[in-house]
Amino acid sequence: MKMIDIHSHFLPRSWPDLAARFGTPGWPWMKHTRAGEAMLMLGEQEFRPVNAACWEPAVRLEAMDRDGIDVQIICATPLLFSYHRPPAQALEVARIFNDAALEICAAAPQRLKALCQVPLQDTELACRELSRAMADGHVGVQIGNHVGARELHDEGIITFLQHCAAEGAAVFVHPWDMMAQERMPKYQLPWLVAMPAETQLSILWLILSGAFERLPRSLRICFAHGGGSFPYLLGRVDNAWRNRDIVRADCPRLPSSYVDRFHVDAAVFSADALSFLVRTMGEDRVMLGSDYPFPLGEQQAGSLIRSHAGLPASVRAKLLQANARRFFRLASAPAAQGAAAAARRSA
């Protein structure tokens, strides 16, 4: 069965010295430690160990062949967003990494597709870079779930999302800059607790603020990590909407009625959670996302969906590729290409 992985990350092997270019500290850079291994740095602080899977197309394609992934959507690590920097600097950074993404995809343009990033703190510049990137071959954009204190219902961000719909750009929302990190200094708790909460928060801002009422239904928007904690607390939100006027003040319809306005990936790592996610979101709005190549991602992409005996084969096919093909408007892979990939996997 063909599979499309909509959630994977990349880092270039290197990029210009941003601290030197802009004359300010604290920019991300790559410190290579040994062959195929590096430390992603944030100024002088170690952020995350990474390896060649981030920047070497051959390593990525080998893993895709191993797992049976036909197409993979790549996007930058959110650390690179630069939303807190001056807009002109963030625009230059976005162009650097957007061009780098296409260089990686050029190794296998039918199998690797890219999402761009934009300087979302400046609506005009963000729209301009989105248009440039789409013209260059990106299939959409990855954005963070907030820009400082501005949430997704902010008028500037709504204008940008309207522009995405007009350009036909898919939008992938990834949590970042997690809340209350001072209370979570160990055990990767920001990733385990705050990340799911950040995603739920951004979805609820779009719903409860009435933002979805101002966005066209043609907007294709997807939230990472199974929608975070949103699907599992949706009953609580509906109950609050029914019983508290302050919850429904700007939201004309029951919150659960908006699940047809967005998609989520399937990165939930539990068969029971996936079953519940599909029941909550519907079988047409969940897509395979592995979070490759990071340790918190699915180590064998697609294995949870493929092995889920509780999902009919027709539903598994939707989650593995049909929903993503429609969402990203991907053409069907040529038969020869599919046969070649199969031959590589069986070799």
C-alpha positions as CSV (number, residue, x, y, z in Angstrom):
1,M,0.0,0.0,0.0
2,K,1.4,3.4,-1.0
3,M,2.1,5.8,1.9
4,I,2.5,9.5,2.2
5,D,4.2,10.9,5.3
6,I,3.0,14.5,5.8
7,H,5.1,15.4,8.9
8,S,8.9,15.2,8.7
9,H,11.6,17.7,9.4
10,F,14.8,18.8,7.8
11,L,17.9,20.8,8.6
12,P,20.5,21.9,6.0
13,R,24.0,20.6,6.7
14,S,25.0,24.2,7.2
15,W,23.8,27.7,6.6
16,P,25.2,31.2,6.8
17,D,26.4,32.5,10.2
18,L,23.3,34.4,11.1
19,A,24.8,36.0,14.3
20,A,27.6,37.5,12.2
21,R,25.2,38.5,9.4
22,F,22.7,40.3,11.7
23,G,25.1,41.3,14.5
24,T,22.9,39.8,17.2
25,P,23.5,36.7,19.4
26,G,21.4,33.6,19.9
27,W,20.8,32.4,16.4
28,P,20.6,28.7,15.5
29,W,23.6,27.0,13.9
30,M,25.0,23.5,13.4
31,K,28.0,22.2,15.3
32,H,29.2,19.1,13.5
33,T,30.7,16.6,16.0
34,R,31.6,13.6,13.8
35,A,30.7,12.1,10.5
36,G,26.9,12.2,10.1
37,E,26.3,13.6,13.5
38,A,25.9,17.2,14.8
39,M,24.5,19.3,17.6
40,L,21.8,21.9,16.7
41,M,22.9,25.0,18.7
42,L,20.9,28.0,19.8
43,G,23.7,30.6,20.4
44,E,26.0,28.9,22.8
45,Q,23.3,26.5,24.1
46,E,22.9,22.9,22.9
47,F,19.4,22.4,21.6
48,R,19.2,18.9,20.1
49,P,21.5,16.2,18.7
50,V,20.8,15.5,15.1
51,N,22.2,13.4,12.3
52,A,22.6,13.1,8.6
53,A,18.9,12.0,8.1
54,C,18.1,15.7,8.5
55,W,20.3,16.9,5.6
56,E,21.3,14.0,3.4
57,P,18.6,13.0,0.8
58,A,20.1,9.6,0.3
59,V,19.7,8.7,4.0
60,R,16.1,10.0,4.0
61,L,15.2,8.1,0.9
62,E,16.8,4.9,2.3
63,A,14.6,5.2,5.4
64,M,11.6,5.9,3.2
65,D,12.2,2.7,1.1
66,R,12.7,0.7,4.3
67,D,9.4,1.8,5.7
68,G,7.5,1.9,2.4
69,I,7.0,5.6,2.2
70,D,6.4,6.8,-1.3
71,V,6.1,10.5,-0.7
72,Q,7.4,12.6,2.3
73,I,6.5,16.2,3.1
74,I,9.5,18.0,4.7
75,C,9.5,21.1,6.8
76,A,12.0,23.0,8.8
77,T,12.5,22.5,12.6
78,P,10.3,25.2,14.3
79,L,13.4,26.6,16.0
80,L,14.2,28.2,12.7
81,F,11.0,30.3,12.5
82,S,12.6,33.5,13.9
83,Y,9.3,35.1,14.8
84,H,10.9,37.1,17.5
85,R,13.4,38.7,15.2
86,P,13.0,41.9,13.1
87,P,10.7,41.0,10.1
88,A,13.3,41.8,7.5
89,Q,15.8,39.4,9.2
90,A,13.1,36.7,9.5
91,L,12.3,37.1,5.8
92,E,15.9,36.5,4.9
93,V,16.1,33.5,7.1
94,A,12.9,32.1,5.6
95,R,14.4,32.4,2.1
96,I,17.6,30.7,3.2
97,F,15.8,27.6,4.6
98,N,13.1,27.6,1.9
99,D,15.7,27.4,-0.8
100,A,17.6,24.7,1.2
101,A,14.4,22.6,1.4
102,L,14.0,22.6,-2.3
103,E,17.7,21.6,-2.7
104,I,17.0,18.5,-0.6
105,C,13.8,17.8,-2.6
106,A,15.7,18.1,-5.9
107,A,17.3,14.7,-5.2
108,A,13.9,13.0,-5.7
109,P,11.3,15.6,-6.7
110,Q,8.5,13.1,-7.1
111,R,9.0,11.7,-3.6
112,L,10.1,14.7,-1.6
113,K,7.9,17.7,-1.2
114,A,8.5,20.8,0.9
115,L,6.6,23.2,3.1
116,C,8.0,26.7,3.3
117,Q,8.3,29.0,6.3
118,V,7.4,32.7,6.4
119,P,8.1,35.7,8.7
120,L,4.7,35.5,10.2
121,Q,5.2,38.5,12.5
122,D,4.8,40.7,9.4
123,T,1.6,39.8,7.4
124,E,2.7,41.5,4.1
125,L,6.2,39.9,4.1
126,A,4.7,36.6,5.1
127,C,2.2,36.7,2.2
128,R,5.0,37.8,-0.2
129,E,7.3,34.9,0.8
130,L,4.4,32.4,0.7
131,S,3.7,33.4,-2.9
132,R,7.4,33.2,-3.9
133,A,7.8,29.8,-2.3
134,M,4.7,28.4,-3.9
135,A,5.9,29.6,-7.3
136,D,9.2,27.9,-6.7
137,G,7.6,24.5,-6.0
138,H,6.6,24.3,-2.3
139,V,3.3,22.6,-1.7
140,G,2.3,24.7,1.3
141,V,3.6,26.4,4.5
142,Q,4.4,25.4,8.0
143,I,3.6,27.9,10.7
144,G,3.9,28.0,14.5
145,N,0.7,27.9,16.6
146,H,1.3,31.5,17.8
147,V,3.6,34.4,17.2
148,G,4.6,35.8,20.6
149,A,1.3,36.9,22.2
150,R,-0.6,36.8,18.9
151,E,-2.7,33.6,18.6
152,L,-4.1,32.2,15.3
153,H,-7.2,34.3,15.5
154,D,-5.1,37.5,15.3
155,E,-6.3,39.6,12.3
156,G,-2.9,39.6,10.7
157,I,-2.6,35.9,10.9
158,I,-6.2,35.5,9.6
159,T,-5.3,37.7,6.6
160,F,-2.3,35.4,6.0
161,L,-4.4,32.3,6.2
162,Q,-6.9,33.8,3.7
163,H,-3.9,34.4,1.4
164,C,-2.9,30.8,1.8
165,A,-6.4,29.7,0.7
166,A,-6.2,32.1,-2.3
167,E,-2.7,30.7,-3.3
168,G,-3.9,27.1,-2.9
169,A,-1.2,26.5,-0.2
170,A,-1.8,23.8,2.4
171,V,-1.0,25.0,6.0
172,F,0.6,22.8,8.6
173,V,0.5,24.1,12.2
174,H,3.3,22.9,14.4
175,P,3.5,23.8,18.2
176,W,6.6,25.6,19.3
177,D,7.8,28.0,22.0
178,M,5.9,26.0,24.6
179,M,4.1,27.5,27.6
180,A,5.3,27.2,31.3
181,Q,8.7,25.7,30.5
182,E,10.0,27.0,33.8
183,R,7.7,24.3,35.4
184,M,9.0,21.6,33.2
185,P,12.8,21.5,33.4
186,K,13.3,17.8,33.0
187,Y,12.2,14.6,31.2
188,Q,11.3,16.5,28.0
189,L,8.1,17.6,29.7
190,P,7.6,20.6,27.5
191,W,7.3,18.2,24.5
192,L,5.1,15.8,26.5
193,V,2.7,18.2,28.2
194,A,3.0,21.7,26.8
195,M,3.1,20.7,23.1
196,P,-0.3,18.9,23.1
197,A,-1.7,21.8,25.1
198,E,-0.3,24.4,22.7
199,T,-2.1,22.6,19.8
200,Q,-5.4,22.4,21.6
201,L,-5.1,26.1,22.5
202,S,-4.5,27.2,18.9
203,I,-7.5,25.1,17.6
204,L,-9.8,26.5,20.2
205,W,-8.7,30.1,19.4
206,L,-9.8,29.5,15.8
207,I,-13.1,27.9,16.9
208,L,-14.2,30.0,19.9
209,S,-13.2,33.3,18.5
210,G,-15.3,32.8,15.4
211,A,-12.2,32.8,13.2
212,F,-13.4,29.8,11.2
213,E,-16.4,31.9,10.3
214,R,-14.1,34.4,8.6
215,L,-11.9,31.9,6.9
216,P,-12.9,30.3,3.6
217,R,-13.8,26.6,3.6
218,S,-11.2,26.2,0.8
219,L,-8.4,26.7,3.4
220,R,-6.6,23.4,3.9
221,I,-5.1,23.5,7.4
222,C,-3.7,20.6,9.4
223,F,-2.5,20.4,13.1
224,A,0.4,18.2,14.2
225,H,0.5,15.4,16.7
226,G,-3.1,14.3,16.3
227,G,-4.4,17.7,17.2
228,G,-2.7,17.5,20.6
229,S,-5.1,17.3,23.5
230,F,-8.0,18.8,21.5
231,P,-9.8,15.5,20.4
232,Y,-9.7,14.1,23.9
233,L,-11.1,17.2,25.6
234,L,-13.6,18.2,23.0
235,G,-16.5,16.9,25.1
236,R,-15.5,19.3,27.8
237,V,-15.4,22.2,25.4
238,D,-18.9,21.3,24.0
239,N,-20.2,21.1,27.6
240,A,-18.8,24.5,28.4
241,W,-20.2,26.0,25.2
242,R,-23.7,24.7,26.1
243,N,-23.6,25.9,29.7
244,R,-21.5,29.1,29.8
245,D,-22.5,32.1,27.7
246,I,-18.9,33.5,27.9
247,V,-17.7,30.4,26.0
248,R,-20.1,30.8,23.2
249,A,-20.0,34.6,23.0
250,D,-18.1,34.6,19.7
251,C,-18.7,31.1,18.6
252,P,-22.1,30.6,16.9
253,R,-22.0,26.8,16.6
254,L,-21.2,23.9,18.8
255,P,-17.4,23.6,18.9
256,S,-17.4,19.9,17.8
257,S,-19.2,21.0,14.6
258,Y,-16.0,22.6,13.4
259,V,-14.0,19.4,13.1
260,D,-14.8,19.4,9.4
261,R,-12.7,22.6,9.0
262,F,-9.3,21.1,9.6
263,H,-7.1,17.9,9.5
264,V,-4.7,16.4,11.9
265,D,-1.8,14.0,11.6
266,A,-1.9,10.5,13.1
267,A,1.2,10.9,15.4
268,V,-0.5,9.6,18.6
269,F,1.5,6.3,19.0
270,S,-1.3,4.3,20.5
271,A,-3.9,2.1,18.7
272,D,-6.6,3.1,21.2
273,A,-5.8,6.8,20.7
274,L,-5.8,6.4,16.9
275,S,-9.2,4.7,17.0
276,F,-10.6,7.6,19.1
277,L,-9.0,10.2,16.9
278,V,-10.6,8.7,13.8
279,R,-14.0,8.5,15.5
280,T,-13.6,12.2,16.6
281,M,-12.2,13.7,13.5
282,G,-13.6,11.4,10.8
283,E,-11.8,9.0,8.6
284,D,-11.2,11.7,5.9
285,R,-9.4,14.1,8.2
286,V,-6.5,12.1,9.6
287,M,-3.2,11.6,7.8
288,L,0.0,9.7,8.5
289,G,2.7,11.9,10.1
290,S,5.8,10.3,11.5
291,D,7.8,13.4,12.8
292,Y,10.8,11.8,11.1
293,P,13.7,11.8,11.9
294,F,13.5,12.8,15.6
295,P,13.4,10.3,18.5
296,L,9.9,11.4,19.6
297,G,8.6,10.4,16.2
298,E,7.3,7.1,14.9
299,Q,10.4,5.0,14.5
300,Q,8.9,2.9,11.6
301,A,6.7,5.3,9.7
302,G,3.2,4.1,9.2
303,S,3.5,1.0,11.4
304,L,0.7,2.1,13.8
305,I,-1.8,2.6,11.0
306,R,-0.8,-0.5,9.0
307,S,-0.9,-2.8,12.0
308,H,-4.3,-1.4,13.4
309,A,-6.6,-4.4,13.0
310,G,-9.5,-2.3,14.4
311,L,-9.5,0.0,11.3
312,P,-10.9,-1.4,8.1
313,A,-8.5,-1.6,5.2
314,S,-10.4,1.2,3.4
315,V,-9.9,3.5,6.3
316,R,-6.2,2.6,6.7
317,A,-5.8,3.4,3.0
318,K,-7.3,6.9,3.6
319,L,-5.0,7.6,6.5
320,L,-1.9,6.2,4.8
321,Q,-2.2,8.1,1.6
322,A,-5.6,9.0,0.1
323,N,-6.3,11.9,2.5
324,A,-2.8,13.3,2.1
325,R,-2.9,13.1,-1.6
326,R,-6.1,15.1,-1.7
327,F,-5.0,17.6,1.0
328,F,-1.7,18.4,-0.7
329,R,-3.1,18.0,-4.2
330,L,-0.5,15.4,-5.1
331,A,-0.8,13.6,-8.4
332,S,-0.8,9.8,-8.3
333,A,2.7,8.3,-8.6
334,P,3.5,6.9,-12.0
335,A,3.3,3.1,-12.1
336,A,6.9,2.8,-13.1
337,Q,8.0,4.9,-10.1
338,G,5.9,2.8,-7.8
339,A,7.4,-0.4,-9.2
340,A,10.9,1.0,-8.8
341,A,10.3,1.9,-5.2
342,A,8.9,-1.6,-4.5
343,A,12.0,-3.1,-6.1
344,R,14.3,-1.1,-3.9
345,R,12.3,-2.2,-0.8
346,S,12.5,-5.8,-1.7
347,A,16.2,-5.8,-2.7
